């Protein structure tokens, strides 16, 4: 992207203003980028931890696999998921606040003992699964924001700031050349006038 400018003092002032804005903003954008990079890493680590916990949970209850055929799927369902948002480095991130389950009543005495364990297991698995999804979403949002911020840093560092610096240099040289030409022209005119006055006397 080439910076558009004119060879005059107004354009020079505008180029200086734009350069100052970008130079001042660059450290802030860089720190936002590094904060986002750190948050993306944390979110990925947390998602990996949730996968590990889910695997561990399923391994603990492998002995119940044969019994799940007897489990009534209508017994437990997720009724509502309550969430809020928080901002991390200017990015709104969904946060899982609460998972509300609707549990159908069952007779504790006539049902197998493992049903109570099965209900608790399903609640834990559902909660972990939802937390994993929230962290995946968080990772995607933060990573997208980080990429955009990295693009902006690169745009400022590699394109706009050097472009404005080049434009300022070119305008200054042009204005200096114009001033030197003007002074030279004035000297020539003055010399001619002096020689004409001497010739007239």
C-alpha positions as CSV (number, residue, x, y, z in Angstrom):
1,X,0.0,0.0,0.0
2,X,1.6,3.2,-1.2
3,X,1.0,6.3,0.9
4,X,-0.7,9.0,-1.1
5,X,0.7,12.5,-0.5
6,X,1.3,15.9,-2.2
7,X,4.4,17.9,-2.2
8,X,3.4,20.7,0.1
9,X,3.6,21.7,3.8
10,X,0.0,20.7,4.5
11,X,0.7,17.2,3.3
12,X,3.9,17.1,5.3
13,X,2.1,18.0,8.5
14,X,-0.5,15.3,7.8
15,X,2.2,12.7,7.1
16,X,3.9,13.7,10.4
17,X,0.6,13.4,12.3
18,X,-0.2,9.9,10.8
19,X,3.4,8.7,11.5
20,X,3.1,9.9,15.2
21,X,-0.2,8.2,15.6
22,X,1.1,4.8,14.3
23,X,4.4,5.1,16.2
24,X,2.6,5.7,19.5
25,X,0.0,3.0,18.9
26,X,2.5,0.3,17.9
27,X,3.8,-0.6,21.4
28,X,0.2,-0.9,22.7
29,X,-0.8,-3.2,19.8
30,X,2.4,-5.3,20.3
31,X,1.6,-5.8,24.0
32,X,-2.0,-6.7,23.1
33,X,-0.6,-9.3,20.6
34,X,1.6,-10.8,23.2
35,X,-1.2,-10.9,25.8
36,X,-3.5,-12.6,23.2
37,X,-0.7,-15.1,22.3
38,X,-0.4,-16.0,26.0
39,X,-4.2,-16.3,26.5
40,X,-4.4,-18.6,23.4
41,X,-1.7,-20.8,24.8
42,X,-3.6,-20.9,28.2
43,X,-6.9,-21.7,26.5
44,X,-5.3,-24.5,24.5
45,X,-3.6,-26.0,27.6
46,X,-6.9,-25.8,29.4
47,X,-8.8,-27.6,26.6
48,X,-6.1,-30.3,26.6
49,X,-6.6,-30.6,30.4
50,X,-10.4,-31.1,29.9
51,X,-9.8,-33.8,27.3
52,X,-7.4,-35.5,29.8
53,X,-10.0,-35.3,32.5
54,X,-12.7,-36.7,30.2
55,X,-10.5,-39.6,29.3
56,X,-9.7,-40.2,33.0
57,X,-13.4,-40.1,33.9
58,X,-14.4,-42.5,31.2
59,X,-11.5,-44.9,32.2
60,X,-12.7,-44.8,35.8
61,X,-16.2,-46.0,34.8
62,X,-15.3,-48.5,32.0
63,X,-16.7,-51.3,34.2
64,X,-20.2,-49.7,33.8
65,X,-20.2,-49.9,30.0
66,X,-22.3,-53.1,30.0
67,X,-24.8,-51.5,32.4
68,X,-25.5,-48.4,30.3
69,X,-28.0,-50.4,28.2
70,X,-30.3,-50.5,31.3
71,X,-29.9,-46.7,31.9
72,X,-33.0,-44.7,31.0
73,X,-31.9,-41.8,28.7
74,X,-34.8,-39.7,29.8
75,X,-33.6,-39.7,33.4
76,X,-31.2,-36.8,32.9
77,X,-30.9,-33.9,30.5
78,X,-29.3,-30.5,30.3
79,X,-32.0,-28.0,30.8
80,X,-30.1,-24.8,30.6
81,X,-26.6,-23.5,30.2
82,X,-25.9,-20.1,31.9
83,X,-23.1,-18.1,30.6
84,X,-21.6,-14.6,30.9
85,X,-18.9,-12.8,29.0
86,X,-15.6,-11.3,30.1
87,X,-13.1,-9.3,28.1
88,X,-9.6,-10.5,27.6
89,X,-7.3,-8.0,25.9
90,X,-10.4,-6.4,24.4
91,X,-12.0,-9.6,23.1
92,X,-15.4,-10.7,24.5
93,X,-15.1,-14.3,25.6
94,X,-18.0,-16.5,26.7
95,X,-17.7,-18.0,30.2
96,X,-19.6,-21.0,31.4
97,X,-21.3,-20.1,34.7
98,X,-23.7,-22.9,35.4
99,X,-25.1,-26.0,33.9
100,X,-28.7,-26.7,35.0
101,X,-29.8,-30.3,34.8
102,X,-33.4,-31.6,34.7
103,X,-33.5,-34.9,36.4
104,X,-36.5,-37.2,36.3
105,X,-37.3,-38.7,39.7
106,X,-36.5,-42.4,40.1
107,X,-37.0,-44.8,42.9
108,X,-33.7,-45.2,44.7
109,X,-34.8,-48.4,46.4
110,X,-36.0,-50.3,43.4
111,X,-33.4,-49.0,40.9
112,X,-29.9,-50.6,40.7
113,X,-27.3,-49.0,43.0
114,X,-25.2,-47.9,40.1
115,X,-28.0,-45.6,38.7
116,X,-27.1,-42.9,41.3
117,X,-23.4,-43.2,40.2
118,X,-24.4,-43.1,36.6
119,X,-26.4,-39.9,37.0
120,X,-23.5,-38.2,38.8
121,X,-21.1,-39.5,36.1
122,X,-23.3,-38.1,33.4
123,X,-23.5,-34.7,35.1
124,X,-19.7,-34.6,35.4
125,X,-19.2,-35.7,31.8
126,X,-21.7,-33.1,30.5
127,X,-20.1,-30.3,32.6
128,X,-16.6,-31.3,31.4
129,X,-17.8,-31.6,27.8
130,X,-19.5,-28.1,27.9
131,X,-16.4,-26.6,29.5
132,X,-14.3,-28.2,26.8
133,X,-16.5,-26.6,24.1
134,X,-16.4,-23.2,25.8
135,X,-12.6,-23.4,25.9
136,X,-12.5,-24.4,22.3
137,X,-14.7,-21.4,21.4
138,X,-12.5,-19.2,23.6
139,X,-9.4,-20.5,21.8
140,X,-10.9,-19.8,18.4
141,X,-12.0,-16.3,19.3
142,X,-8.6,-15.4,20.9
143,X,-6.6,-16.9,18.1
144,X,-8.7,-14.9,15.5
145,X,-8.1,-11.7,17.5
146,X,-4.4,-12.5,17.8
147,X,-4.1,-13.1,14.0
148,X,-5.9,-9.7,13.3
149,X,-3.6,-8.0,15.8
150,X,-0.5,-9.6,14.3
151,X,-1.6,-8.4,10.9
152,X,-2.1,-4.9,12.3
153,X,1.4,-4.9,13.9
154,X,2.9,-6.1,10.6
155,X,1.0,-3.5,8.6
156,X,2.2,-0.7,10.9
157,X,5.8,-2.0,11.2
158,X,6.5,-3.1,7.7
159,X,4.2,-1.0,5.5
160,X,2.7,2.1,7.0
161,X,5.4,3.5,9.2
162,X,8.2,3.1,6.6
163,X,5.7,4.5,4.0
164,X,5.0,7.6,6.0
165,X,8.8,8.0,6.8
166,X,9.6,7.7,3.1
167,X,6.8,10.2,2.2
168,X,8.0,12.7,4.8
169,X,11.6,12.4,3.5
170,X,10.5,12.9,-0.1
171,X,8.3,15.9,0.7
172,X,11.1,17.5,2.8
173,X,13.6,17.0,-0.1
174,X,11.2,18.5,-2.6
175,X,10.4,21.5,-0.4
176,X,14.2,22.0,0.2
177,X,14.9,21.8,-3.5
178,X,12.1,24.2,-4.2
179,X,13.4,26.6,-1.6
180,X,17.0,26.4,-3.0
181,X,15.7,27.0,-6.5
182,X,13.7,30.0,-5.3
183,X,16.8,31.4,-3.5
184,X,18.9,30.8,-6.6
185,X,16.3,32.5,-8.8
186,X,16.3,35.5,-6.5
187,X,20.1,35.7,-6.6
188,X,20.0,35.6,-10.4
189,X,17.3,38.3,-10.5
190,X,19.2,40.5,-8.0
191,X,22.5,40.0,-9.9
192,X,20.8,41.0,-13.2
193,X,19.2,44.1,-11.6
194,X,22.6,45.2,-10.1
195,X,24.3,44.7,-13.5
196,X,21.5,46.6,-15.3
197,X,21.7,49.5,-12.7
198,X,25.5,49.6,-13.2
199,X,25.1,49.6,-17.0
200,X,22.5,52.5,-16.8
201,X,24.9,54.7,-14.8
